[in-house]
Amino acid sequence: MGTHMKTTIEISVPLLNQARKLATRQGTTLRALVEEGLRKVVAENRRPDGFRLRQASFKGKGLQPTVAGAGWDRLREMAYEDHGG
């Protein structure tokens, strides 16, 4: 199986003529221009990789001194204090 595939697309005559002139001026092919354009459109519409958590901090100054060095176990204990946990 090759790396290219033939296909047929319909392009308006004025756009096709402009593209041919541009390809000639740039010393390239119409196919190369079409591929370049498709790559740009695909790249612009690519979904971002992975999940990004939005910045949700508030006007604080970080952790309180009493929990600054606490591990997850201690933080969990504090979160569930007085809640039956």
PESUL-V717737 format. One record per pair of residues at least 12 apart in sequence whose C-alpha atoms are under 6 Angstrom apart, sorted by the first residue. I is the first residue (numbers start at 0). J is the second residue. D is the distance in Angstrom with one decimal. If there is no record, write none. Layout:
i-><I | I>
j-><J | J>
d-><D | D>
This chain:
none
